[in-house]
Amino acid sequence: MTEALRKTTERRELQSRAVKLMVLAGVFVAVEFVTEYYLSFTIGLQYRISLTFLIRALAGFSIGAIGAAVSAITDILGGLIFYGGSMIIGLTVVRALQGLVPGVLLYRKMTIPRIIISAVISTFFLNIAGLVVRYWTTGMPLSWKIATPSLVVYAYSTAAEILILIALRIKVIPVIKTLLYNGGVWPSQEKTTQE
């Protein structure tokens, strides 16, 4: 009888954690959507400046690889609401990868080397991939003359992202850890490192 009770309790805890993860993912979709489409500004036709990377990093730290779905859903909603349903599937895949990289690298372990690797991959290389997809789908040739300013902008934004995430790691992550443990999103018996 006690074995059946223990299994039932474990199942309920897992279901409760799954529901909390889904709710948290929904909150991240909403916050990422607002950050991406309302709290950002565009320079020229190509560069959008926003703090979306911060939301992706927090989602990756909090809910792991589910961050890929958060970024993809945000991109799909943006396409439906602002572009009349027209979307470039390749860019949605790039956005999903930009959510996946922090989810894999930063989940419960936001260390400085992981922050640097995550920022370089998600901001620098995946933005270059997005640039290539954008030009490929429009049929325009991508030349070195066009790509060079983008590489410089992506390098600067990667450096800024690394500095902001390191500051976030020091001040905000301990509070988020406490909330996730006390809220039952993360199991309390597991430990995380933050070195």
SENUMAR-853646 format. One record per atom (N, C-alpha, C): x, y, z; chain; residue in one letter. Coordinates in nm, 4 decimals. Layout:
- X	Y	Z	unit	code
- X	Y	Z	A	A
...
***
This chain:
- X	Y	Z	unit	code
- 0.0811	-0.1193	0.0000	A	M
- 0.0000	0.0000	0.0000	A	M
- 0.0860	0.1264	0.0000	A	M
- 0.1938	0.1255	0.0782	A	T
- 0.2791	0.2437	0.0845	A	T
- 0.3539	0.2642	-0.0472	A	T
- 0.3880	0.1567	-0.1181	A	E
- 0.4552	0.1679	-0.2486	A	E
- 0.3629	0.2340	-0.3506	A	E
- 0.2369	0.1945	-0.3524	A	A
- 0.1403	0.2563	-0.4439	A	A
- 0.1186	0.4036	-0.4092	A	A
- 0.1159	0.4351	-0.2809	A	L
- 0.0996	0.5734	-0.2386	A	L
- 0.2207	0.6577	-0.2797	A	L
- 0.3401	0.6007	-0.2658	A	R
- 0.4621	0.6714	-0.3041	A	R
- 0.4634	0.6994	-0.4547	A	R
- 0.4240	0.5999	-0.5343	A	K
- 0.4206	0.6184	-0.6798	A	K
- 0.3178	0.7229	-0.7202	A	K
- 0.2034	0.7216	-0.6547	A	T
- 0.1004	0.8207	-0.6835	A	T
- 0.1489	0.9610	-0.6486	A	T
- 0.2168	0.9742	-0.5359	A	T
- 0.2712	1.1039	-0.4951	A	T
- 0.3764	1.1524	-0.5935	A	T
- 0.4650	1.0635	-0.6379	A	E
- 0.5675	1.1006	-0.7357	A	E
- 0.5044	1.1433	-0.8675	A	E
- 0.4013	1.0702	-0.9107	A	R
- 0.3335	1.1049	-1.0348	A	R
- 0.2682	1.2424	-1.0246	A	R
- 0.2054	1.2708	-0.9115	A	R
- 0.1420	1.4019	-0.8920	A	R
- 0.2460	1.5136	-0.8900	A	R
- 0.3611	1.4883	-0.8284	A	E
- 0.4671	1.5893	-0.8272	A	E
- 0.5192	1.6162	-0.9681	A	E
- 0.5359	1.5106	-1.0469	A	L
- 0.5813	1.5282	-1.1849	A	L
- 0.4780	1.6043	-1.2675	A	L
- 0.3507	1.5716	-1.2500	A	Q
- 0.2457	1.6433	-1.3221	A	Q
- 0.2407	1.7894	-1.2799	A	Q
- 0.2561	1.8145	-1.1521	A	S
- 0.2549	1.9512	-1.1024	A	S
- 0.3725	2.0299	-1.1598	A	S
- 0.4915	1.9676	-1.1638	A	R
- 0.6082	2.0342	-1.2204	A	R
- 0.5910	2.0596	-1.3694	A	R
- 0.5285	1.9639	-1.4412	A	A
- 0.5057	1.9813	-1.5845	A	A
- 0.4110	2.0983	-1.6109	A	A
- 0.3067	2.1093	-1.5308	A	V
- 0.2133	2.2206	-1.5464	A	V
- 0.2839	2.3527	-1.5175	A	V
- 0.3660	2.3560	-1.4138	A	K
- 0.4388	2.4783	-1.3809	A	K
- 0.5359	2.5159	-1.4926	A	K
- 0.6015	2.4167	-1.5534	A	L
- 0.6913	2.4443	-1.6660	A	L
- 0.6150	2.5005	-1.7850	A	L
- 0.4962	2.4451	-1.8138	A	M
- 0.4155	2.4966	-1.9248	A	M
- 0.3703	2.6393	-1.8991	A	M
- 0.3285	2.6680	-1.7761	A	V
- 0.2867	2.8044	-1.7423	A	V
- 0.4054	2.8996	-1.7546	A	V
- 0.5209	2.8574	-1.7049	A	L
- 0.6405	2.9408	-1.7138	A	L
- 0.6803	2.9630	-1.8598	A	L
- 0.6672	2.8587	-1.9424	A	A
- 0.6957	2.8737	-2.0858	A	A
- 0.5995	2.9730	-2.1495	A	A
- 0.4727	2.9690	-2.1121	A	G
- 0.3748	3.0649	-2.1633	A	G
- 0.4085	3.2072	-2.1226	A	G
- 0.4552	3.2242	-1.9995	A	V
- 0.4962	3.3576	-1.9538	A	V
- 0.6157	3.4052	-2.0359	A	V
- 0.7115	3.3162	-2.0616	A	F
- 0.8276	3.3546	-2.1417	A	F
- 0.7887	3.3885	-2.2856	A	F
- 0.6905	3.3170	-2.3423	A	V
- 0.6418	3.3519	-2.4766	A	V
- 0.5863	3.4941	-2.4754	A	V
- 0.5048	3.5256	-2.3757	A	A
- 0.4448	3.6589	-2.3685	A	A
- 0.5511	3.7669	-2.3506	A	A
- 0.6451	3.7438	-2.2611	A	V
- 0.7480	3.8447	-2.2346	A	V
- 0.8412	3.8595	-2.3552	A	V
- 0.8785	3.7470	-2.4177	A	E
- 0.9650	3.7552	-2.5353	A	E
- 0.8930	3.8245	-2.6506	A	E
- 0.7645	3.7989	-2.6663	A	F
- 0.6875	3.8634	-2.7722	A	F
- 0.6840	4.0150	-2.7522	A	F
- 0.6535	4.0584	-2.6312	A	V
- 0.6481	4.2022	-2.6019	A	V
- 0.7860	4.2645	-2.6206	A	V
- 0.8892	4.1974	-2.5740	A	T
- 1.0250	4.2499	-2.5869	A	T
- 1.0667	4.2594	-2.7329	A	T
- 1.0351	4.1568	-2.8106	A	E
- 1.0768	4.1527	-2.9507	A	E
- 1.0018	4.2522	-3.0377	A	E
- 0.8721	4.2650	-3.0170	A	Y
- 0.7912	4.3427	-3.1109	A	Y
- 0.7459	4.4794	-3.0597	A	Y
- 0.7484	4.5022	-2.9302	A	Y
- 0.7027	4.6307	-2.8781	A	Y
- 0.8124	4.7103	-2.8079	A	Y
- 0.9072	4.6438	-2.7465	A	L
- 1.0133	4.7128	-2.6736	A	L
- 1.1454	4.7082	-2.7496	A	L
- 1.1380	4.7165	-2.8791	A	S
- 1.2589	4.7141	-2.9614	A	S
- 1.2492	4.8249	-3.0648	A	S
- 1.3614	4.8551	-3.1265	A	F
- 1.3583	4.9509	-3.2364	A	F
- 1.4513	4.9029	-3.3461	A	F
- 1.4184	4.9441	-3.4679	A	T
- 1.4891	4.8968	-3.5862	A	T
- 1.5771	5.0076	-3.6406	A	T
- 1.6990	4.9689	-3.6769	A	I
- 1.7921	5.0612	-3.7414	A	I
- 1.8027	5.0184	-3.8867	A	I
- 1.7679	5.1073	-3.9757	A	G
- 1.7682	5.0725	-4.1173	A	G
- 1.6605	4.9701	-4.1462	A	G
- 1.6878	4.8827	-4.2403	A	L
- 1.5925	4.7780	-4.2754	A	L
- 1.6278	4.6445	-4.2131	A	L
- 1.7433	4.6368	-4.1491	A	Q
- 1.7969	4.5063	-4.1172	A	Q
- 1.8195	4.4786	-3.9695	A	Q
- 1.8525	4.5788	-3.8910	A	Y
- 1.8956	4.5548	-3.7532	A	Y
- 1.7872	4.5944	-3.6546	A	Y
- 1.7501	4.4999	-3.5696	A	R
- 1.6534	4.5275	-3.4641	A	R
- 1.7282	4.5176	-3.3315	A	R
- 1.7157	4.6212	-3.2515	A	I
- 1.7813	4.6227	-3.1216	A	I
- 1.6755	4.5967	-3.0155	A	I
- 1.6971	4.4906	-2.9385	A	S
- 1.6033	4.4570	-2.8316	A	S
- 1.6772	4.3784	-2.7240	A	S
- 1.6080	4.3519	-2.6169	A	L
- 1.6636	4.2709	-2.5086	A	L
- 1.6085	4.1284	-2.5123	A	L
- 1.5732	4.0825	-2.6303	A	T
- 1.5182	3.9478	-2.6446	A	T
- 1.6179	3.8414	-2.6010	A	T
- 1.7470	3.8661	-2.6244	A	F
- 1.8493	3.7699	-2.5832	A	F
- 1.8435	3.7460	-2.4331	A	F
- 1.8085	3.8498	-2.3572	A	L
- 1.7988	3.8376	-2.2129	A	L
- 1.6851	3.7437	-2.1732	A	L
- 1.5721	3.7558	-2.2402	A	I
- 1.4580	3.6690	-2.2125	A	I
- 1.4915	3.5255	-2.2528	A	I
- 1.5605	3.5083	-2.3673	A	R
- 1.6007	3.3732	-2.4094	A	R
- 1.6966	3.3105	-2.3100	A	R
- 1.7894	3.3898	-2.2561	A	A
- 1.8838	3.3370	-2.1575	A	A
- 1.8115	3.2980	-2.0287	A	A
- 1.7184	3.3814	-1.9839	A	L
- 1.6419	3.3478	-1.8632	A	L
- 1.5541	3.2254	-1.8858	A	L
- 1.4943	3.2167	-2.0049	A	A
- 1.4139	3.0977	-2.0363	A	A
- 1.5024	2.9744	-2.0406	A	A
- 1.6184	2.9861	-2.1022	A	G
- 1.7109	2.8727	-2.1077	A	G
- 1.7547	2.8295	-1.9695	A	G
- 1.7852	2.9267	-1.8832	A	F
- 1.8264	2.8948	-1.7468	A	F
- 1.7129	2.8302	-1.6693	A	F
- 1.5915	2.8777	-1.6900	A	S
- 1.4779	2.8325	-1.6092	A	S
- 1.4127	2.7044	-1.6601	A	S
- 1.3909	2.6943	-1.7927	A	I
- 1.3139	2.5816	-1.8448	A	I
- 1.3903	2.4972	-1.9454	A	I
- 1.5160	2.5281	-1.9698	A	G
- 1.6000	2.4435	-2.0533	A	G
- 1.5652	2.4489	-2.2006	A	G
- 1.5691	2.3331	-2.2642	A	A
- 1.5505	2.3231	-2.4087	A	A
- 1.4103	2.3625	-2.4541	A	A
- 1.3176	2.3752	-2.3619	A	I
- 1.1836	2.4222	-2.3972	A	I
- 1.1918	2.5652	-2.4510	A	I
- 1.3033	2.6330	-2.4224	A	G
- 1.3249	2.7674	-2.4745	A	G
- 1.3212	2.7724	-2.6264	A	G
- 1.3547	2.6622	-2.6931	A	A
- 1.3455	2.6559	-2.8392	A	A
- 1.2007	2.6737	-2.8836	A	A
- 1.1099	2.6057	-2.8163	A	A
- 0.9676	2.6186	-2.8500	A	A
- 0.9174	2.7587	-2.8186	A	A
- 0.9660	2.8179	-2.7099	A	V
- 0.9259	2.9539	-2.6735	A	V
- 0.9637	3.0507	-2.7845	A	V
- 1.0879	3.0432	-2.8328	A	S
- 1.1330	3.1354	-2.9385	A	S
- 1.0606	3.1098	-3.0697	A	S
- 1.0368	2.9826	-3.1030	A	A
- 0.9659	2.9515	-3.2270	A	A
- 0.8216	3.0007	-3.2223	A	A
- 0.7540	2.9806	-3.1109	A	I
- 0.6155	3.0265	-3.0969	A	I
- 0.6092	3.1791	-3.1043	A	I
- 0.7056	3.2453	-3.0417	A	T
- 0.7103	3.3914	-3.0486	A	T
- 0.7261	3.4383	-3.1921	A	T
- 0.8140	3.3737	-3.2686	A	D
- 0.8349	3.4120	-3.4077	A	D
- 0.7092	3.3870	-3.4914	A	D
- 0.6439	3.2744	-3.4690	A	I
- 0.5209	3.2423	-3.5425	A	I
- 0.4105	3.3429	-3.5096	A	I
- 0.3946	3.3764	-3.3813	A	L
- 0.2938	3.4764	-3.3427	A	L
- 0.3241	3.6120	-3.4060	A	L
- 0.4509	3.6504	-3.4080	A	G
- 0.4887	3.7768	-3.4711	A	G
- 0.4571	3.7773	-3.6195	A	G
- 0.4817	3.6638	-3.6863	A	G
- 0.4491	3.6539	-3.8283	A	G
- 0.2993	3.6628	-3.8534	A	G
- 0.2225	3.5994	-3.7661	A	L
- 0.0768	3.6020	-3.7826	A	L
- 0.0180	3.7397	-3.7552	A	L
- 0.0679	3.8057	-3.6520	A	I
- 0.0082	3.9333	-3.6112	A	I
- 0.0599	4.0507	-3.6929	A	I
- 0.1896	4.0568	-3.7173	A	F
- 0.2473	4.1766	-3.7793	A	F
- 0.2732	4.1629	-3.9292	A	F
- 0.2827	4.0426	-3.9804	A	Y
- 0.3166	4.0255	-4.1217	A	Y
- 0.2082	3.9516	-4.1988	A	Y
- 0.0887	3.9497	-4.1470	A	G
- -0.0242	3.8901	-4.2170	A	G
- -0.0113	3.7411	-4.2406	A	G
- 0.0613	3.6731	-4.1571	A	G
- 0.0769	3.5287	-4.1701	A	G
- 0.1922	3.4863	-4.2576	A	G
- 0.2569	3.5813	-4.3235	A	S
- 0.3714	3.5429	-4.4071	A	S
- 0.4933	3.5235	-4.3185	A	S
- 0.5576	3.4119	-4.3365	A	M
- 0.6738	3.3776	-4.2543	A	M
- 0.7778	3.3102	-4.3408	A	M
- 0.9010	3.3189	-4.2958	A	I
- 1.0096	3.2459	-4.3576	A	I
- 1.0456	3.1334	-4.2609	A	I
- 1.0187	3.0108	-4.3015	A	I
- 1.0379	2.8958	-4.2132	A	I
- 1.1830	2.8868	-4.1664	A	I
- 1.2770	2.9190	-4.2549	A	G
- 1.4182	2.9148	-4.2171	A	G
- 1.4500	3.0085	-4.1021	A	G
- 1.3873	3.1266	-4.1010	A	L
- 1.4097	3.2204	-3.9905	A	L
- 1.3451	3.1711	-3.8613	A	L
- 1.2328	3.1029	-3.8729	A	T
- 1.1709	3.0444	-3.7540	A	T
- 1.2607	2.9364	-3.6955	A	T
- 1.3244	2.8579	-3.7817	A	V
- 1.4191	2.7559	-3.7345	A	V
- 1.5386	2.8222	-3.6664	A	V
- 1.5877	2.9315	-3.7250	A	V
- 1.6994	3.0048	-3.6632	A	V
- 1.6576	3.0570	-3.5265	A	V
- 1.5372	3.1133	-3.5151	A	R
- 1.4885	3.1627	-3.3857	A	R
- 1.4758	3.0487	-3.2843	A	R
- 1.4276	2.9340	-3.3297	A	A
- 1.4183	2.8185	-3.2395	A	A
- 1.5564	2.7773	-3.1906	A	A
- 1.6545	2.7793	-3.2794	A	L
- 1.7917	2.7461	-3.2391	A	L
- 1.8472	2.8511	-3.1425	A	L
- 1.8082	2.9777	-3.1628	A	Q
- 1.8513	3.0816	-3.0700	A	Q
- 1.7899	3.0634	-2.9312	A	Q
- 1.6787	2.9953	-2.9220	A	G
- 1.6221	2.9608	-2.7920	A	G
- 1.6782	2.8311	-2.7375	A	G
- 1.7177	2.7411	-2.8283	A	L
- 1.7706	2.6109	-2.7864	A	L
- 1.9110	2.6219	-2.7278	A	L
- 1.9949	2.7042	-2.7881	A	V
- 2.1346	2.7139	-2.7437	A	V
- 2.1440	2.7556	-2.5964	A	V
- 2.0764	2.8643	-2.5528	A	P
- 2.0811	2.8944	-2.4091	A	P
- 2.0140	2.7865	-2.3243	A	P
- 1.9116	2.7212	-2.3804	A	G
- 1.8446	2.6159	-2.3058	A	G
- 1.9349	2.4982	-2.2778	A	G
- 2.0217	2.4673	-2.3721	A	V
- 2.1148	2.3556	-2.3537	A	V
- 2.2343	2.3980	-2.2685	A	V
- 2.2878	2.5163	-2.2958	A	L
- 2.4110	2.5582	-2.2294	A	L
- 2.3901	2.6227	-2.0927	A	L
- 2.2800	2.6918	-2.0722	A	L
- 2.2630	2.7691	-1.9490	A	L
- 2.1656	2.7079	-1.8490	A	L
- 2.1015	2.5971	-1.8846	A	Y
- 2.0002	2.5399	-1.7960	A	Y
- 2.0614	2.5049	-1.6607	A	Y
- 2.0205	2.5766	-1.5575	A	R
- 2.0620	2.5617	-1.4189	A	R
- 2.2100	2.5869	-1.3945	A	R
- 2.2872	2.6195	-1.4975	A	K
- 2.4308	2.6414	-1.4797	A	K
- 2.4740	2.7625	-1.5616	A	K
- 2.4539	2.8804	-1.5102	A	M
- 2.4913	3.0003	-1.5833	A	M
- 2.6319	3.0437	-1.5406	A	M
- 2.7317	2.9723	-1.5910	A	T
- 2.8702	3.0067	-1.5627	A	T
- 2.9217	3.1002	-1.6717	A	T
- 3.0309	3.1681	-1.6433	A	I
- 3.0848	3.2649	-1.7390	A	I
- 3.1264	3.1986	-1.8694	A	I
- 3.1982	3.0848	-1.8694	A	P
- 3.2297	3.0218	-1.9985	A	P
- 3.1048	2.9808	-2.0775	A	P
- 3.0026	2.9326	-2.0084	A	R
- 2.8780	2.8949	-2.0770	A	R
- 2.8078	3.0172	-2.1344	A	R
- 2.8105	3.1288	-2.0617	A	I
- 2.7516	3.2531	-2.1127	A	I
- 2.8221	3.2955	-2.2407	A	I
- 2.9539	3.2920	-2.2406	A	I
- 3.0308	3.3350	-2.3577	A	I
- 3.0013	3.2451	-2.4774	A	I
- 3.0031	3.1138	-2.4569	A	I
- 2.9763	3.0200	-2.5671	A	I
- 2.8344	3.0381	-2.6193	A	I
- 2.7390	3.0513	-2.5284	A	S
- 2.5993	3.0693	-2.5687	A	S
- 2.5808	3.1970	-2.6491	A	S
- 2.6407	3.3068	-2.6043	A	A
- 2.6263	3.4343	-2.6745	A	A
- 2.6910	3.4296	-2.8121	A	A
- 2.8089	3.3704	-2.8209	A	V
- 2.8770	3.3640	-2.9505	A	V
- 2.7960	3.2812	-3.0496	A	V
- 2.7444	3.1680	-3.0032	A	I
- 2.6681	3.0822	-3.0947	A	I
- 2.5335	3.1465	-3.1303	A	I
- 2.4576	3.1872	-3.0276	A	S
- 2.3205	3.2329	-3.0550	A	S
- 2.3144	3.3722	-3.1144	A	S
- 2.4024	3.4616	-3.0728	A	T
- 2.3944	3.5980	-3.1250	A	T
- 2.4780	3.6156	-3.2503	A	T
- 2.5998	3.5657	-3.2502	A	F
- 2.6865	3.5898	-3.3655	A	F
- 2.6561	3.4927	-3.4797	A	F
- 2.6770	3.3635	-3.4561	A	F
- 2.6655	3.2669	-3.5655	A	F
- 2.5217	3.2479	-3.6138	A	F
- 2.4256	3.2434	-3.5230	A	L
- 2.2879	3.2224	-3.5672	A	L
- 2.2276	3.3481	-3.6304	A	L
- 2.2746	3.4664	-3.5928	A	N
- 2.2312	3.5863	-3.6650	A	N
- 2.2886	3.5884	-3.8065	A	N
- 2.4114	3.5400	-3.8219	A	I
- 2.4684	3.5267	-3.9570	A	I
- 2.3864	3.4261	-4.0372	A	I
- 2.3480	3.3159	-3.9734	A	A
- 2.2636	3.2174	-4.0426	A	A
- 2.1304	3.2797	-4.0830	A	A
- 2.0731	3.3619	-3.9950	A	G
- 1.9486	3.4312	-4.0285	A	G
- 1.9664	3.5273	-4.1452	A	G
- 2.0796	3.5950	-4.1494	A	L
- 2.1098	3.6844	-4.2613	A	L
- 2.1182	3.6070	-4.3920	A	L
- 2.1859	3.4926	-4.3893	A	V
- 2.1981	3.4088	-4.5090	A	V
- 2.0609	3.3590	-4.5530	A	V
- 1.9796	3.3139	-4.4590	A	V
- 1.8448	3.2652	-4.4922	A	V
- 1.7612	3.3775	-4.5520	A	V
- 1.7699	3.4967	-4.4933	A	R
- 1.6921	3.6101	-4.5432	A	R
- 1.7287	3.6427	-4.6881	A	R
- 1.8580	3.6467	-4.7185	A	Y
- 1.9002	3.6771	-4.8547	A	Y
- 1.8699	3.5615	-4.9499	A	Y
- 1.8844	3.4393	-4.9022	A	W
- 1.8588	3.3229	-4.9862	A	W
- 1.7118	3.3151	-5.0258	A	W
- 1.6221	3.3435	-4.9303	A	T
- 1.4790	3.3334	-4.9604	A	T
- 1.4300	3.4473	-5.0492	A	T
- 1.4949	3.5632	-5.0450	A	T
- 1.4542	3.6733	-5.1319	A	T
- 1.5204	3.6662	-5.2685	A	T
- 1.6173	3.5771	-5.2853	A	G
- 1.6839	3.5609	-5.4133	A	G
- 1.7948	3.6610	-5.4389	A	G
- 1.8269	3.7423	-5.3383	A	M
- 1.9341	3.8403	-5.3557	A	M
- 2.0694	3.7766	-5.3240	A	M
- 2.1723	3.8135	-5.3997	A	P
- 2.3045	3.7586	-5.3688	A	P
- 2.3614	3.8259	-5.2436	A	P
- 2.4243	3.7468	-5.1596	A	L
- 2.4858	3.7982	-5.0375	A	L
- 2.6347	3.8150	-5.0632	A	L
- 2.6790	3.9384	-5.0704	A	S
- 2.8196	3.9650	-5.0999	A	S
- 2.8942	4.0023	-4.9730	A	S
- 3.0250	4.0013	-4.9828	A	W
- 3.1091	4.0384	-4.8699	A	W
- 3.0836	4.1842	-4.8308	A	W
- 3.0558	4.2687	-4.9282	A	K
- 3.0287	4.4100	-4.9030	A	K
- 2.9012	4.4274	-4.8199	A	K
- 2.8029	4.3421	-4.8426	A	I
- 2.6780	4.3467	-4.7659	A	I
- 2.6975	4.2838	-4.6280	A	I
- 2.7749	4.1735	-4.6222	A	A
- 2.7879	4.0970	-4.4988	A	A
- 2.8797	4.1627	-4.3965	A	A
- 2.9801	4.2378	-4.4396	A	T
- 3.0784	4.2941	-4.3468	A	T
- 3.0167	4.3842	-4.2398	A	T
- 2.9297	4.4809	-4.2746	A	P
- 2.8687	4.5614	-4.1671	A	P
- 2.7888	4.4760	-4.0683	A	P
- 2.7225	4.3722	-4.1188	A	S
- 2.6456	4.2847	-4.0304	A	S
- 2.7372	4.2111	-3.9335	A	S
- 2.8518	4.1650	-3.9809	A	L
- 2.9460	4.0949	-3.8937	A	L
- 2.9940	4.1865	-3.7816	A	L
- 3.0202	4.3123	-3.8144	A	V
- 3.0653	4.4083	-3.7129	A	V
- 2.9542	4.4330	-3.6107	A	V
- 2.8317	4.4528	-3.6578	A	V
- 2.7184	4.4760	-3.5673	A	V
- 2.6966	4.3536	-3.4787	A	V
- 2.7020	4.2337	-3.5358	A	Y
- 2.6821	4.1118	-3.4566	A	Y
- 2.7938	4.0914	-3.3553	A	Y
- 2.9164	4.1292	-3.3890	A	A
- 3.0279	4.1176	-3.2943	A	A
- 3.0067	4.2116	-3.1757	A	A
- 2.9660	4.3361	-3.2040	A	Y
- 2.9398	4.4305	-3.0947	A	Y
- 2.8224	4.3850	-3.0084	A	Y
- 2.7173	4.3372	-3.0709	A	S
- 2.6016	4.2935	-2.9926	A	S
- 2.6337	4.1693	-2.9100	A	S
- 2.7216	4.0827	-2.9606	A	T
- 2.7640	3.9655	-2.8836	A	T
- 2.8414	4.0087	-2.7600	A	T
- 2.9328	4.1037	-2.7755	A	A
- 3.0101	4.1528	-2.6610	A	A
- 2.9187	4.2179	-2.5577	A	A
- 2.8230	4.2980	-2.6037	A	A
- 2.7290	4.3620	-2.5111	A	A
- 2.6449	4.2577	-2.4389	A	A
- 2.6011	4.1562	-2.5124	A	E
- 2.5208	4.0503	-2.4510	A	E
- 2.5986	3.9779	-2.3425	A	E
- 2.7249	3.9469	-2.3678	A	I
- 2.8073	3.8771	-2.2685	A	I
- 2.8179	3.9608	-2.1414	A	I
- 2.8448	4.0889	-2.1542	A	L
- 2.8577	4.1756	-2.0367	A	L
- 2.7263	4.1851	-1.9592	A	L
- 2.6158	4.1985	-2.0300	A	I
- 2.4851	4.2084	-1.9628	A	I
- 2.4508	4.0777	-1.8918	A	I
- 2.4783	3.9647	-1.9560	A	L
- 2.4464	3.8358	-1.8929	A	L
- 2.5355	3.8075	-1.7721	A	L
- 2.6594	3.8523	-1.7756	A	I
- 2.7456	3.8347	-1.6580	A	I
- 2.6918	3.9179	-1.5418	A	I
- 2.6494	4.0406	-1.5690	A	A
- 2.5882	4.1230	-1.4639	A	A
- 2.4589	4.0587	-1.4135	A	A
- 2.3794	4.0038	-1.5035	A	L
- 2.2560	3.9348	-1.4657	A	L
- 2.2861	3.8154	-1.3760	A	L
- 2.3907	3.7424	-1.4097	A	R
- 2.4298	3.6234	-1.3331	A	R
- 2.4598	3.6595	-1.1890	A	R
- 2.5209	3.7737	-1.1691	A	I
- 2.5608	3.8134	-1.0344	A	I
- 2.4406	3.8587	-0.9516	A	I
- 2.3508	3.9354	-1.0107	A	K
- 2.2444	3.9992	-0.9330	A	K
- 2.1098	3.9278	-0.9372	A	K
- 2.0716	3.8732	-1.0518	A	V
- 1.9343	3.8260	-1.0692	A	V
- 1.9201	3.6744	-1.0541	A	V
- 2.0190	3.6004	-1.1010	A	I
- 2.0070	3.4540	-1.1021	A	I
- 1.9855	3.3940	-0.9626	A	I
- 2.0526	3.4407	-0.8572	A	P
- 2.0222	3.3833	-0.7247	A	P
- 1.8753	3.3986	-0.6845	A	P
- 1.8140	3.5107	-0.7190	A	V
- 1.6728	3.5322	-0.6868	A	V
- 1.5855	3.4357	-0.7675	A	V
- 1.6168	3.4200	-0.8963	A	I
- 1.5384	3.3297	-0.9815	A	I
- 1.5518	3.1856	-0.9341	A	I
- 1.6731	3.1462	-0.8943	A	K
- 1.6932	3.0108	-0.8412	A	K
- 1.6038	2.9857	-0.7206	A	K
- 1.6017	3.0801	-0.6292	A	T
- 1.5198	3.0653	-0.5095	A	T
- 1.3727	3.0523	-0.5464	A	T
- 1.3262	3.1349	-0.6397	A	L
- 1.1860	3.1283	-0.6813	A	L
- 1.1528	2.9940	-0.7461	A	L
- 1.2430	2.9428	-0.8303	A	L
- 1.2152	2.8169	-0.8991	A	L
- 1.2192	2.6978	-0.8047	A	L
- 1.3108	2.7011	-0.7073	A	Y
- 1.3129	2.5929	-0.6081	A	Y
- 1.1914	2.6001	-0.5165	A	Y
- 1.1637	2.7186	-0.4639	A	N
- 1.0516	2.7330	-0.3699	A	N
- 0.9168	2.7168	-0.4387	A	N
- 0.9104	2.7502	-0.5673	A	G
- 0.7859	2.7342	-0.6415	A	G
- 0.7615	2.5919	-0.6885	A	G
- 0.8578	2.5046	-0.6686	A	G
- 0.8404	2.3649	-0.7063	A	G
- 0.8615	2.3375	-0.8539	A	G
- 0.9164	2.4347	-0.9294	A	V
- 0.9438	2.4105	-1.0709	A	V
- 1.0643	2.3187	-1.0844	A	V
- 1.1661	2.3429	-1.0016	A	W
- 1.2822	2.2544	-0.9966	A	W
- 1.2700	2.1674	-0.8726	A	W
- 1.3078	2.0406	-0.8838	A	P
- 1.3048	1.9542	-0.7649	A	P
- 1.4026	2.0057	-0.6599	A	P
- 1.3626	2.0049	-0.5355	A	S
- 1.4433	2.0650	-0.4307	A	S
- 1.5679	1.9841	-0.3962	A	S
- 1.5687	1.8539	-0.4233	A	Q
- 1.6840	1.7738	-0.3852	A	Q
- 1.8012	1.7884	-0.4817	A	Q
- 1.7794	1.8436	-0.6004	A	E
- 1.8878	1.8598	-0.6957	A	E
- 1.9606	1.9907	-0.6705	A	E
- 2.0900	1.9885	-0.6906	A	K
- 2.1730	2.1064	-0.6685	A	K
- 2.2184	2.1607	-0.8028	A	K
- 2.2413	2.2912	-0.8089	A	T
- 2.2985	2.3522	-0.9268	A	T
- 2.4235	2.4272	-0.8892	A	T
- 2.5067	2.4529	-0.9880	A	T
- 2.6287	2.5287	-0.9634	A	T
- 2.6207	2.6603	-1.0357	A	T
- 2.6883	2.7587	-0.9791	A	Q
- 2.6941	2.8891	-1.0429	A	Q
- 2.8331	2.9454	-1.0173	A	Q
- 2.9299	2.8912	-1.0872	A	E
- 3.0666	2.9376	-1.0713	A	E
- 3.1156	3.0044	-1.1936	A	E
***
